[in-house]
Amino acid sequence: MSIIVSIIISLLALLATFYQLYLQRVHNEKSLKPLGQIFLVDRKDYVAVQILNNGLGPLIIDRILFKMGDNIYSSIQDCLDLDPKAYSHSSGDNSVEKVILPNSALTVFEAIFDETDSAAYIHSVRMQLKLITLKTEGRDIYEHKIILERELAWFARHASK
C-alpha cells in the first residue's frame, strides 16, 4: 500500500514539475515580447516615420510595404515625387530582415529642413506622405507574427491652415 502511495505522490510531483515548466515557458514568451509601433514625427524642421520597439524582446521585420491607392511598393521612393537625396530612408530591399532591438527604432523616412527650404516645399512633403499607408510584417523570436499598419494621413492635419 505504501508503495502505491509513493508512486502516486511521485507522479503528482512529476506532473507539477511539467506544469511549472509550461508556466515558465509562457512567462518567458510574454517577457520577451516586442511591442511595435509606427511613430510619426512632424516638427517645424523635421519630419520622420519610424518603427519603434517599446517591448522587451527584439522585433524582427521581414517586410516593409507602402500602400498608395491600389498599388503596393517595397520602397518609399516609389511613392514620393521628391529628390531621393533630400531625405533619408530605409532600404526598400526586403530580402534582408531587419531587427529592431528593445527601446530602439528603425527610421523608414526622415527629412530635415533648413531655412533654405520653402514652406511650400515642406507642405508638399507632408501632402505626399499623407497618401501613404505603411505596413510592416514581422515576428518575435518565438516566430509569432506581428503586423503593424498605419495610414500617414496624420501629416495632413494642418493642411487647411
DSSP file (Angstrom, degrees, kcal/mol; ACC not computed):
  #  RESIDUE AA STRUCTURE BP1 BP2  ACC     N-H-->O    O-->H-N    N-H-->O    O-->H-N    TCO  KAPPA ALPHA  PHI   PSI    X-CA   Y-CA   Z-CA
    1    1 A M     >        0   0    0      0, 0.0     4,-1.9     0, 0.0     5,-0.2   0.000 360.0 360.0 360.0 -42.1    0.0    0.0    0.0
    2    2 A S  H  >  +     0   0    0      1,-0.2     4,-2.0     2,-0.2     5,-0.1   0.804 360.0  56.8 -68.0 -27.7    2.8    2.4    0.9
    3    3 A I  H  > S+     0   0    0      2,-0.2     4,-2.3     1,-0.2    -1,-0.2   0.904 106.4  49.5 -67.4 -41.1    4.4    1.7   -2.5
    4    4 A I  H  > S+     0   0    0      2,-0.2     4,-2.3     1,-0.2    -2,-0.2   0.903 111.2  49.1 -64.8 -41.4    1.3    2.7   -4.3
    5    5 A V  H  X S+     0   0    0     -4,-1.9     4,-2.4     2,-0.2    -1,-0.2   0.897 111.1  50.3 -64.2 -40.7    1.1    6.0   -2.3
    6    6 A S  H  X S+     0   0    0     -4,-2.0     4,-2.3     2,-0.2    -2,-0.2   0.898 110.9  48.8 -64.3 -41.3    4.7    6.7   -3.1
    7    7 A I  H  X S+     0   0    0     -4,-2.3     4,-2.6     2,-0.2    -2,-0.2   0.914 111.8  49.1 -65.7 -42.8    4.2    6.1   -6.8
    8    8 A I  H  X S+     0   0    0     -4,-2.3     4,-2.4     2,-0.2    -2,-0.2   0.920 112.2  47.9 -63.2 -44.1    1.1    8.4   -6.8
    9    9 A I  H  X S+     0   0    0     -4,-2.4     4,-2.2     2,-0.2    -1,-0.2   0.900 112.1  50.3 -64.3 -39.9    3.0   11.1   -5.0
   10   10 A S  H  X S+     0   0    0     -4,-2.3     4,-2.4     2,-0.2    -2,-0.2   0.914 111.1  48.3 -63.7 -43.3    5.9   10.8   -7.4
   11   11 A L  H  X S+     0   0    0     -4,-2.6     4,-2.6     2,-0.2    -2,-0.2   0.900 111.3  50.0 -64.8 -40.6    3.6   11.0  -10.4
   12   12 A L  H  X S+     0   0    0     -4,-2.4     4,-2.4     2,-0.2    -1,-0.2   0.886 111.2  49.5 -64.4 -38.3    1.9   14.1   -8.9
   13   13 A A  H  X S+     0   0    0     -4,-2.2     4,-2.1     2,-0.2    -2,-0.2   0.901 110.9  49.8 -66.1 -40.5    5.3   15.7   -8.3
   14   14 A L  H  X S+     0   0    0     -4,-2.4     4,-2.3     2,-0.2    -2,-0.2   0.922 111.8  47.8 -63.6 -44.6    6.3   14.9  -11.9
   15   15 A L  H  X S+     0   0    0     -4,-2.6     4,-2.3     1,-0.2    -2,-0.2   0.898 110.7  51.8 -63.1 -40.7    3.1   16.5  -13.3
   16   16 A A  H  X S+     0   0    0     -4,-2.4     4,-2.2     2,-0.2    -1,-0.2   0.881 109.1  51.1 -63.3 -37.5    3.6   19.5  -11.1
   17   17 A T  H  X S+     0   0    0     -4,-2.1     4,-2.3     2,-0.2    -2,-0.2   0.923 110.6  47.9 -64.6 -45.4    7.1   19.9  -12.5
   18   18 A F  H  X S+     0   0    0     -4,-2.3     4,-2.1     1,-0.2    -2,-0.2   0.888 112.0  49.9 -63.5 -38.6    5.9   19.7  -16.1
   19   19 A Y  H  X S+     0   0    0     -4,-2.3     4,-2.5     2,-0.2    -1,-0.2   0.901 110.2  50.1 -66.0 -40.4    3.1   22.2  -15.3
   20   20 A Q  H  X S+     0   0    0     -4,-2.2     4,-2.3     2,-0.2    -2,-0.2   0.888 109.2  52.3 -64.3 -38.6    5.7   24.6  -13.7
   21   21 A L  H  X S+     0   0    0     -4,-2.3     4,-2.0     2,-0.2    -2,-0.2   0.906 109.6  49.4 -61.8 -42.5    7.9   24.2  -16.8
   22   22 A Y  H  X S+     0   0    0     -4,-2.1     4,-2.3     2,-0.2    -2,-0.2   0.925 111.1  49.0 -61.9 -46.3    4.9   25.1  -19.0
   23   23 A L  H  X S+     0   0    0     -4,-2.5     4,-2.4     1,-0.2    -2,-0.2   0.888 110.1  51.6 -62.5 -38.8    4.2   28.2  -16.9
   24   24 A Q  H  X S+     0   0    0     -4,-2.3     4,-2.4     2,-0.2    -1,-0.2   0.896 109.3  50.2 -65.2 -39.7    7.8   29.2  -17.1
   25   25 A R  H  X S+     0   0    0     -4,-2.0     4,-2.3     2,-0.2    -2,-0.2   0.923 111.3  48.1 -64.1 -45.2    7.8   28.9  -20.9
   26   26 A V  H  X S+     0   0    0     -4,-2.3     4,-2.1     1,-0.2    -2,-0.2   0.916 112.3  49.8 -61.7 -43.1    4.6   31.0  -21.2
   27   27 A H  H  X S+     0   0    0     -4,-2.4     4,-2.4     1,-0.2    -2,-0.2   0.910 109.8  50.7 -61.9 -43.6    6.1   33.7  -18.9
   28   28 A N  H  X S+     0   0    0     -4,-2.4     4,-1.7     1,-0.2    -1,-0.2   0.904 109.3  51.0 -62.8 -41.3    9.4   33.8  -20.9
   29   29 A E  H  < S+     0   0    0     -4,-2.3    -1,-0.2     1,-0.2    -2,-0.2   0.911 113.5  44.3 -62.8 -42.0    7.4   34.3  -24.1
   30   30 A K  H >< S+     0   0    0     -4,-2.1     3,-1.0     1,-0.2    -1,-0.2   0.849 111.0  54.8 -71.0 -33.3    5.4   37.1  -22.7
   31   31 A S  H 3< S+     0   0    0     -4,-2.4    -1,-0.2     1,-0.2    -2,-0.2   0.813 111.3  44.0 -70.3 -29.7    8.5   38.7  -21.1
   32   32 A L  T 3< S+     0   0    0     -4,-1.7   109,-0.4    -5,-0.2    -1,-0.2   0.072  83.8 130.1-103.2  23.8   10.4   38.8  -24.4
   33   33 A K    <   -     0   0    0     -3,-1.0    23,-1.6   107,-0.1    24,-0.5  -0.637  52.5-136.0 -82.1 129.3    7.5   40.1  -26.5
   34   34 A P        -     0   0    0      0, 0.0     2,-0.5     0, 0.0    19,-0.1  -0.556   6.8-150.3 -78.3 150.1    8.2   43.1  -28.7
   35   35 A L        -     0   0    0     22,-0.2    19,-2.9    -2,-0.2    20,-0.2  -0.869  19.4-162.2-121.4  94.9    5.7   45.9  -28.8
   36   36 A G  E     +A   53   0A   0     -2,-0.5     2,-0.3    17,-0.2    17,-0.2  -0.469  12.6 175.6 -82.4 149.1    5.9   47.5  -32.2
   37   37 A Q  E     -A   52   0A   0     15,-1.9    15,-3.4    -2,-0.2     2,-0.7  -0.980  30.1-133.1-150.9 136.5    4.5   50.9  -33.0
   38   38 A I  E     -A   51   0A   0     -2,-0.3     2,-0.4    13,-0.2    13,-0.2  -0.855  33.2-163.5 -90.6 118.2    4.6   53.1  -36.1
   39   39 A F  E     -A   50   0A   0     11,-3.1    11,-2.9    -2,-0.7     2,-0.4  -0.883   7.7-157.8-113.0 131.0    5.6   56.5  -34.8
   40   40 A L  E     -A   49   0A   0     -2,-0.4     2,-0.4     9,-0.2     9,-0.2  -0.908   4.3-166.4-111.4 134.4    5.2   59.7  -36.8
   41   41 A V  E     +A   48   0A   0      7,-2.7     7,-2.5    -2,-0.4     2,-0.3  -0.976  10.8 171.3-120.7 130.1    7.2   62.9  -36.1
   42   42 A D  E     +A   47   0A   0     -2,-0.4     2,-0.2     5,-0.2     5,-0.2  -0.826  12.9 151.6-143.2 100.4    6.3   66.3  -37.5
   43   43 A R  E >   -A   46   0A   0      3,-3.6     3,-0.6    -2,-0.3    -2,-0.0  -0.671  59.9 -91.6-118.4 176.8    8.1   69.4  -36.3
   44   44 A K  T 3  S+     0   0    0      1,-0.2     3,-0.1    -2,-0.2    -1,-0.0   0.880 124.7  18.6 -56.6 -41.8    8.8   72.7  -38.0
   45   45 A D  T 3  S+     0   0    0      1,-0.1    68,-2.5    67,-0.1     2,-0.3   0.214 123.1  56.2-116.9  14.2   12.2   71.5  -39.3
   46   46 A Y  E <   +AB  43 112A   0     -3,-0.6    -3,-3.6    66,-0.2     2,-0.4  -0.973  47.6 178.9-154.9 131.2   11.9   67.7  -39.1
   47   47 A V  E     +AB  42 111A   0     64,-2.4    64,-3.0    -2,-0.3     2,-0.3  -1.000  18.6 164.2-132.3 132.9    9.5   65.0  -40.5
   48   48 A A  E     -AB  41 110A   0     -7,-2.5    -7,-2.7    -2,-0.4     2,-0.4  -0.996  30.0-154.5-150.2 153.5   10.0   61.3  -39.8
   49   49 A V  E     +AB  40 109A   0     60,-2.5    59,-2.6    -2,-0.3    60,-1.7  -0.996  29.9 174.8-125.8 122.0    8.3   57.9  -39.9
   50   50 A Q  E     -AB  39 107A   0    -11,-2.9   -11,-3.1    -2,-0.4     2,-0.6  -0.925  32.3-138.4-130.7 152.1    9.8   55.3  -37.6
   51   51 A I  E     -AB  38 106A   0     55,-2.7    55,-2.3    -2,-0.3     2,-0.3  -0.958  31.8-163.1-106.7 114.6    9.0   51.8  -36.4
   52   52 A L  E     -AB  37 105A   0    -15,-3.4   -15,-1.9    -2,-0.6     2,-0.5  -0.682  17.0-152.0 -99.0 150.8    9.6   51.7  -32.7
   53   53 A N  E     +AB  36 104A   0     51,-2.2    50,-2.2    -2,-0.3    51,-0.6  -0.920  20.7 168.2-119.2 102.3   10.0   48.6  -30.4
   54   54 A N        +     0   0    0    -19,-2.9   -18,-0.1    -2,-0.5    -1,-0.1   0.281  51.6  90.2 -95.2   9.1    8.7   49.5  -27.0
   55   55 A G  S    S-     0   0    0      2,-0.2    48,-0.4   -20,-0.2    -2,-0.1  -0.118  85.3-109.7 -94.1-166.5    8.8   45.9  -25.8
   56   56 A L  S    S+     0   0    0    -23,-1.6   -23,-0.1   -25,-0.1   -24,-0.1   0.506  92.7  60.8-105.3  -8.2   11.5   43.8  -24.1
   57   57 A G  S    S-     0   0    0    -24,-0.5    -2,-0.2    44,-0.1   -22,-0.2  -0.794  93.8 -87.2-117.4 162.4   12.3   41.4  -26.9
   58   58 A P        -     0   0    0      0, 0.0     2,-0.6     0, 0.0    83,-0.3  -0.378  32.2-139.7 -68.5 144.7   13.7   42.0  -30.4
   59   59 A L  E     -D  100   0B   0     41,-2.7    41,-3.2    81,-0.1     2,-0.7  -0.934  13.4-155.4-104.8 117.8   11.3   42.8  -33.3
   60   60 A I  E     -DE  99 139B   0     79,-2.6    79,-2.2    -2,-0.6     2,-0.6  -0.854   5.7-154.9 -99.0 114.7   12.3   41.1  -36.5
   61   61 A I  E     +DE  98 138B   0     37,-3.8    37,-2.3    -2,-0.7    77,-0.3  -0.801  18.8 173.2 -93.5 120.3   10.9   42.9  -39.5
   62   62 A D  E     +     0   0B   0     75,-2.5     2,-0.3    -2,-0.6    76,-0.2   0.824  67.2  11.7 -92.1 -38.5   10.5   40.6  -42.6
   63   63 A R  E     - E   0 137B   0     74,-2.1    74,-2.5    35,-0.1     2,-0.5  -0.999  52.5-162.4-144.4 143.4    8.8   43.0  -44.9
   64   64 A I  E     - E   0 136B   0     -2,-0.3     2,-0.4    72,-0.2    72,-0.2  -0.995  21.1-175.7-122.7 123.7    8.0   46.7  -45.2
   65   65 A L  E     - E   0 135B   0     70,-3.4    70,-2.7    -2,-0.5     2,-0.5  -0.911  16.1-154.3-122.5 147.5    5.3   47.7  -47.6
   66   66 A F  E     -FE  73 134B   0      7,-2.8     7,-2.9    -2,-0.4     2,-0.4  -0.981  11.1-159.6-122.2 119.8    4.0   51.1  -48.7
   67   67 A K  E     +FE  72 133B   0     66,-3.1    66,-2.3    -2,-0.5     2,-0.4  -0.836  14.4 172.6-100.8 134.8    0.4   51.3  -50.0
   68   68 A M  E >   -F   71   0B   0      3,-2.5     3,-1.7    -2,-0.4     2,-0.3  -0.880  67.5 -46.2-141.4 106.1   -0.6   54.2  -52.1
   69   69 A G  T 3  S-     0   0    0     62,-0.5    64,-0.0    -2,-0.4     0, 0.0  -0.569 122.4 -24.8  67.6-128.9   -4.1   53.8  -53.6
   70   70 A D  T 3  S+     0   0    0     -2,-0.3     2,-0.3    -3,-0.1    -1,-0.3   0.408 120.7  95.4 -94.1   1.2   -4.4   50.3  -55.0
   71   71 A N  E <   -F   68   0B   0     -3,-1.7    -3,-2.5     2,-0.0     2,-0.4  -0.682  57.7-155.5 -98.6 147.3   -0.6   50.0  -55.5
   72   72 A I  E     -F   67   0B   0     -2,-0.3     2,-0.3    -5,-0.2    -5,-0.2  -0.984  13.8-174.9-122.6 131.1    1.8   48.3  -53.1
   73   73 A Y  E     -F   66   0B   0     -7,-2.9    -7,-2.8    -2,-0.4     3,-0.1  -0.864  27.9-147.4-124.0 155.6    5.5   49.3  -53.2
   74   74 A S  S    S+     0   0    0     -2,-0.3     2,-0.4    -9,-0.2   -10,-0.1   0.487  86.8  50.1 -98.2  -5.2    8.6   47.9  -51.3
   75   75 A S  S >  S-     0   0    0     -9,-0.1     3,-0.9     1,-0.1     4,-0.3  -0.994  70.1-141.1-135.2 140.5   10.3   51.3  -51.2
   76   76 A I  G >> S+     0   0    0     -2,-0.4     3,-1.4    14,-0.3     4,-0.9   0.751  99.8  72.9 -69.6 -22.7    9.0   54.7  -50.1
   77   77 A Q  G >4 S+     0   0    0      1,-0.3     3,-0.5     2,-0.2    -1,-0.2   0.851  91.0  57.3 -57.8 -34.7   11.0   56.2  -53.0
   78   78 A D  G <4 S+     0   0    0     -3,-0.9    -1,-0.3     1,-0.2    -2,-0.2   0.670 107.6  48.2 -71.5 -16.1    8.4   54.8  -55.4
   79   79 A C  G <4 S+     0   0    0     -3,-1.4     2,-0.4    -4,-0.3    -1,-0.2   0.602 102.6  71.2 -98.1 -14.5    5.6   56.7  -53.6
   80   80 A L    <<  -     0   0    0     -4,-0.9     2,-0.5    -3,-0.5    45,-0.1  -0.826  61.6-150.9-113.7 143.4    7.2   60.1  -53.4
   81   81 A D        +     0   0    0     -2,-0.4     2,-0.3     2,-0.1    -3,-0.1  -0.471  65.1 111.7-102.3  57.8    7.9   62.7  -56.1
   82   82 A L  S    S-     0   0    0     -2,-0.5    -2,-0.1    -5,-0.2     5,-0.1  -0.893  81.1 -93.1-127.6 156.3   11.0   64.0  -54.2
   83   83 A D    >   -     0   0    0     -2,-0.3     3,-2.6     1,-0.2     4,-0.3  -0.590  34.0-138.4 -66.2 121.5   14.7   64.0  -54.9
   84   84 A P  G >  S+     0   0    0      0, 0.0     3,-0.8     0, 0.0    -1,-0.2   0.727 102.5  61.3 -58.6 -20.2   15.9   60.9  -53.0
   85   85 A K  G 3  S+     0   0    0      1,-0.2    -2,-0.1     3,-0.1     3,-0.0   0.601  90.8  69.5 -79.6 -10.0   18.9   62.9  -51.8
   86   86 A A  G <  S+     0   0    0     -3,-2.6    26,-0.3    25,-0.0     2,-0.3   0.536 107.4  27.9 -85.5  -6.4   16.6   65.3  -50.0
   87   87 A Y  S <  S-     0   0    0     -3,-0.8     2,-0.3    -4,-0.3    24,-0.2  -0.980  74.9-119.6-149.7 159.5   15.6   62.7  -47.4
   88   88 A S  E     +C  110   0A   0     22,-3.2    22,-2.3    -2,-0.3     2,-0.3  -0.781  36.2 171.7 -98.1 146.2   16.9   59.6  -45.6
   89   89 A H  E     -C  109   0A   0     -2,-0.3    20,-0.2    20,-0.2     2,-0.2  -0.993  35.5-101.5-152.3 156.5   15.0   56.4  -45.9
   90   90 A S        -     0   0    0     18,-1.5   -14,-0.3    -2,-0.3    18,-0.1  -0.496  55.7 -88.5 -75.1 148.1   15.3   52.7  -45.1
   91   91 A S        -     0   0    0     -2,-0.2    -1,-0.1     1,-0.1     0, 0.0  -0.263  25.3-141.5 -57.8 139.8   16.3   50.4  -47.9
   92   92 A G        +     0   0    0     -3,-0.1     2,-0.7   -17,-0.0    -1,-0.1   0.484  69.5 113.3 -80.8  -2.5   13.5   49.1  -49.9
   93   93 A D    >   -     0   0    0      1,-0.2     3,-0.5   -30,-0.1    -2,-0.1  -0.614  41.9-179.0 -75.4 111.7   15.2   45.7  -50.1
   94   94 A N  T 3   +     0   0    0     -2,-0.7    -1,-0.2     1,-0.2     4,-0.1   0.274  60.9  93.2 -94.2  10.2   13.1   43.2  -48.2
   95   95 A S  T 3  S+     0   0    0      1,-0.1     2,-0.5     2,-0.1    -1,-0.2   0.731  82.4  57.4 -75.8 -19.7   15.5   40.3  -48.8
   96   96 A V  S <  S-     0   0    0     -3,-0.5    -1,-0.1   -34,-0.0     2,-0.1  -0.946  88.1-128.6-113.1 125.8   17.3   41.0  -45.6
   97   97 A E        -     0   0    0     -2,-0.5     2,-0.4     1,-0.0   -35,-0.2  -0.391  18.2-140.4 -70.7 149.7   15.4   41.0  -42.3
   98   98 A K  E     -D   61   0B   0    -37,-2.3   -37,-3.8    -2,-0.1     2,-0.5  -0.914   8.6-151.4-112.1 137.6   15.8   44.0  -40.1
   99   99 A V  E     -D   60   0B   0     -2,-0.4     2,-0.7   -39,-0.2   -39,-0.2  -0.939   3.6-162.5-113.8 125.1   16.0   43.6  -36.3
  100  100 A I  E     -D   59   0B   0    -41,-3.2   -41,-2.7    -2,-0.5     3,-0.1  -0.926  17.5-144.6-106.9 114.2   14.8   46.4  -34.0
  101  101 A L    >   -     0   0    0     -2,-0.7     3,-1.3   -43,-0.2   -48,-0.2  -0.258  38.5 -71.9 -71.6 162.6   16.2   45.9  -30.5
  102  102 A P  T 3  S+     0   0    0      0, 0.0   -48,-0.2     0, 0.0    -1,-0.2  -0.273 120.8  11.4 -56.5 140.6   14.2   46.8  -27.4
  103  103 A N  T 3  S+     0   0    0    -50,-2.2     2,-0.2   -48,-0.4   -49,-0.2   0.790 110.5 108.9  58.5  32.4   13.8   50.6  -26.9
  104  104 A S  E <   -B   53   0A   0     -3,-1.3   -51,-2.2   -51,-0.6     2,-0.3  -0.762  53.8-144.5-127.0 174.8   15.1   51.2  -30.4
  105  105 A A  E     -B   52   0A   0     -2,-0.2     2,-0.5   -53,-0.2   -53,-0.2  -0.974  10.4-141.9-141.9 154.0   13.7   52.4  -33.7
  106  106 A L  E     -B   51   0A   0    -55,-2.3   -55,-2.7    -2,-0.3     2,-0.6  -0.984  25.1-140.0-112.6 120.2   14.1   51.9  -37.4
  107  107 A T  E     +B   50   0A   0     -2,-0.5   -57,-0.2   -57,-0.2     3,-0.1  -0.724  23.4 176.5 -85.2 119.0   13.7   55.1  -39.4
  108  108 A V  E    S+     0   0A   0    -59,-2.6   -18,-1.5    -2,-0.6     2,-0.3   0.816  72.5   7.4 -88.9 -36.3   11.7   54.5  -42.5
  109  109 A F  E     +BC  49  89A   0    -60,-1.7   -60,-2.5   -20,-0.2    -1,-0.3  -0.993  65.0 172.5-147.3 140.5   11.6   58.1  -43.7
  110  110 A E  E     +BC  48  88A   0    -22,-2.3   -22,-3.2    -2,-0.3     2,-0.4  -0.922   4.4 179.5-153.6 125.8   13.4   61.2  -42.4
  111  111 A A  E     -B   47   0A   0    -64,-3.0   -64,-2.4    -2,-0.3     2,-0.6  -0.993   9.1-163.4-128.1 127.1   13.6   64.7  -43.8
  112  112 A I  E     -B   46   0A   0     -2,-0.4     2,-0.3   -26,-0.3   -66,-0.2  -0.946  12.9-157.2-110.4 123.2   15.4   67.5  -42.1
  113  113 A F        -     0   0    0    -68,-2.5     2,-0.2    -2,-0.6    -2,-0.0  -0.727   7.3-167.9-100.7 147.6   14.5   71.0  -43.3
  114  114 A D    >   -     0   0    0     -2,-0.3     3,-1.7     4,-0.0   -68,-0.0  -0.667  45.0 -83.9-122.1-176.4   16.7   74.1  -43.0
  115  115 A E  T 3  S+     0   0    0      1,-0.3    -2,-0.0    -2,-0.2   -70,-0.0   0.670 122.9  63.2 -66.0 -15.8   16.0   77.8  -43.6
  116  116 A T  T 3  S+     0   0    0      2,-0.1     2,-0.4     0, 0.0    -1,-0.3   0.683  82.9  93.0 -81.8 -16.6   16.6   77.5  -47.3
  117  117 A D  S <  S-     0   0    0     -3,-1.7     2,-0.1     1,-0.1    -4,-0.0  -0.625  77.8-129.7 -79.1 130.3   13.6   75.1  -47.7
  118  118 A S     >  -     0   0    0     -2,-0.4     4,-2.1     1,-0.1     5,-0.2  -0.347  15.1-118.2 -76.7 158.8   10.4   77.0  -48.6
  119  119 A A  H  > S+     0   0    0      1,-0.2     4,-2.4     2,-0.2     5,-0.2   0.844 116.4  57.1 -63.0 -33.7    7.1   76.5  -46.7
  120  120 A A  H  > S+     0   0    0      2,-0.2     4,-2.2     1,-0.2    -1,-0.2   0.891 106.3  48.7 -65.5 -39.2    5.6   75.2  -49.9
  121  121 A Y  H  > S+     0   0    0      2,-0.2     4,-2.1     1,-0.2    -2,-0.2   0.930 112.0  47.8 -65.9 -45.4    8.2   72.5  -50.2
  122  122 A I  H  X S+     0   0    0     -4,-2.1     4,-2.0     1,-0.2    -2,-0.2   0.900 112.3  50.1 -62.4 -41.1    7.7   71.4  -46.6
  123  123 A H  H  X S+     0   0    0     -4,-2.4     4,-2.5     1,-0.2    -1,-0.2   0.895 108.0  54.0 -62.8 -40.3    4.0   71.4  -47.2
  124  124 A S  H  X S+     0   0    0     -4,-2.2     4,-2.0     2,-0.2    -2,-0.2   0.893 106.2  52.0 -62.0 -41.0    4.5   69.3  -50.4
  125  125 A V  H  X S+     0   0    0     -4,-2.1     4,-2.1     1,-0.2    -1,-0.2   0.940 111.8  46.3 -60.6 -47.1    6.5   66.7  -48.4
  126  126 A R  H  X S+     0   0    0     -4,-2.0     4,-1.9     1,-0.2    -2,-0.2   0.901 111.4  51.3 -63.0 -41.5    3.7   66.4  -45.9
  127  127 A M  H  < S+     0   0    0     -4,-2.5     4,-0.4     1,-0.2    -1,-0.2   0.831 110.3  49.2 -68.3 -31.2    1.0   66.1  -48.5
  128  128 A Q  H >< S+     0   0    0     -4,-2.0     3,-0.8    -5,-0.2    -1,-0.2   0.887 110.6  50.3 -72.8 -38.4    2.9   63.4  -50.3
  129  129 A L  H >< S+     0   0    0     -4,-2.1     3,-2.0     1,-0.2    23,-0.3   0.855  98.7  66.8 -66.0 -34.3    3.3   61.4  -47.1
  130  130 A K  T 3< S+     0   0    0     -4,-1.9    -1,-0.2     1,-0.3    -2,-0.2   0.715  94.0  59.7 -62.7 -19.9   -0.4   61.7  -46.2
  131  131 A L  T <  S+     0   0    0     -3,-0.8   -62,-0.5    -4,-0.4     2,-0.3   0.516  92.1  88.3 -84.6  -5.2   -1.3   59.5  -49.2
  132  132 A I    <   -     0   0    0     -3,-2.0    20,-2.9    -4,-0.2     2,-0.5  -0.702  57.1-159.2-102.1 144.8    0.8   56.5  -48.0
  133  133 A T  E     -EG  67 151B   0    -66,-2.3   -66,-3.1    -2,-0.3     2,-0.5  -0.994  16.2-148.0-117.0 125.9   -0.1   53.6  -45.7
  134  134 A L  E     -EG  66 150B   0     16,-2.7    16,-2.4    -2,-0.5     2,-0.4  -0.809  17.0-178.6 -96.8 131.1    2.8   51.9  -44.1
  135  135 A K  E     -EG  65 149B   0    -70,-2.7   -70,-3.4    -2,-0.5     2,-0.4  -0.997   4.4-170.6-130.6 131.2    2.6   48.2  -43.3
  136  136 A T  E     -EG  64 148B   0     12,-3.0    12,-2.1    -2,-0.4     2,-0.5  -0.958   7.1-160.5-120.9 141.5    5.2   46.0  -41.7
  137  137 A E  E     +EG  63 147B   0    -74,-2.5   -75,-2.5    -2,-0.4   -74,-2.1  -0.984  33.2 134.4-119.1 125.1    5.2   42.3  -41.3
  138  138 A G  E     -EG  61 146B   0      8,-2.9     8,-2.8    -2,-0.5     2,-0.3  -0.764  33.5-141.1-150.7-165.4    7.5   40.8  -38.7
  139  139 A R  E     -EG  60 145B   0    -79,-2.2   -79,-2.6     6,-0.3     6,-0.2  -0.968  17.1-116.2-159.5 167.4    7.8   38.3  -35.9
  140  140 A D    >   -     0   0    0      4,-1.4     3,-1.8    -2,-0.3   -81,-0.1  -0.433  49.7 -87.2-101.1-174.9    9.3   37.8  -32.4
  141  141 A I  T 3  S+     0   0    0   -109,-0.4  -108,-0.1   -83,-0.3   -82,-0.1   0.645 128.3  58.2 -72.1 -11.7   12.0   35.3  -31.5
  142  142 A Y  T 3  S-     0   0    0      2,-0.1    -1,-0.3  -113,-0.1     3,-0.1   0.240 119.4-109.9 -97.5  12.1    9.3   32.7  -30.9
  143  143 A E    <   +     0   0    0     -3,-1.8     2,-0.4     1,-0.2    -2,-0.1   0.677  65.5 152.2  69.3  20.7    8.0   33.1  -34.5
  144  144 A H        -     0   0    0      1,-0.1    -4,-1.4     2,-0.0    -1,-0.2  -0.708  48.5-116.0 -79.0 130.1    4.7   34.8  -33.5
  145  145 A K  E     -G  139   0B   0     -2,-0.4     2,-0.4    -6,-0.2    -6,-0.3  -0.382  29.2-168.9 -69.7 142.5    3.6   37.1  -36.3
  146  146 A I  E     -G  138   0B   0     -8,-2.8    -8,-2.9   -86,-0.2     2,-0.5  -0.982   3.5-175.4-133.4 120.3    3.5   40.8  -35.7
  147  147 A I  E     -G  137   0B   0     -2,-0.4     2,-0.4   -10,-0.2   -10,-0.2  -0.974   0.4-174.3-120.4 127.0    1.8   43.1  -38.3
  148  148 A L  E     +G  136   0B   0    -12,-2.1   -12,-3.0    -2,-0.5     2,-0.3  -0.955   6.6 173.7-118.2 138.1    1.8   46.8  -37.9
  149  149 A E  E     +G  135   0B   0     -2,-0.4     2,-0.3   -14,-0.2   -14,-0.2  -0.990   2.9 165.3-146.6 136.1   -0.2   49.1  -40.2
  150  150 A R  E     -G  134   0B   0    -16,-2.4   -16,-2.7    -2,-0.3     2,-0.2  -0.965  30.8-130.6-153.2 134.0   -0.8   52.9  -40.1
  151  151 A E  E     -G  133   0B   0     -2,-0.3     3,-0.5   -18,-0.3   -18,-0.3  -0.597  14.9-144.1 -76.9 144.0   -2.0   55.5  -42.5
  152  152 A L    >   +     0   0    0    -20,-2.9     3,-1.8   -23,-0.3     4,-0.2   0.151  68.0 115.2 -96.1  19.3    0.2   58.5  -42.8
  153  153 A A  G >   +     0   0    0      1,-0.3     3,-2.1     2,-0.2    -1,-0.2   0.680  55.7  83.8 -62.0 -17.4   -2.7   60.9  -43.2
  154  154 A W  G >  S+     0   0    0     -3,-0.5     3,-1.6     1,-0.3    -1,-0.3   0.791  76.5  68.9 -55.4 -29.8   -1.8   62.4  -39.9
  155  155 A F  G <  S+     0   0    0     -3,-1.8     3,-0.4     1,-0.3    -1,-0.3   0.675  93.2  58.5 -65.9 -16.1    0.8   64.6  -41.7
  156  156 A A  G X  S+     0   0    0     -3,-2.1     3,-1.8     1,-0.2     4,-0.3   0.261  70.5 107.9 -95.3  11.3   -2.1   66.5  -43.3
  157  157 A R  T <  S+     0   0    0     -3,-1.6     3,-0.2     1,-0.3    -1,-0.2   0.756  85.6  39.7 -65.2 -23.4   -3.7   67.6  -40.0
  158  158 A H  T >  S+     0   0    0     -3,-0.4     3,-1.3    -4,-0.1    -1,-0.3   0.170  82.2 112.1-106.7  17.7   -2.5   71.2  -40.6
  159  159 A A  T <  S+     0   0    0     -3,-1.8    -1,-0.1     1,-0.3    -2,-0.1   0.819  73.9  53.1 -64.2 -32.1   -3.3   71.3  -44.3
  160  160 A S  T 3         0   0    0     -4,-0.3    -1,-0.3     1,-0.2    -2,-0.1   0.618 360.0 360.0 -80.2 -10.5   -6.2   73.8  -44.0
  161  161 A K    <         0   0    0     -3,-1.3    -1,-0.2    -4,-0.0    -2,-0.2   0.478 360.0 360.0 -80.9 360.0   -4.0   76.3  -42.1
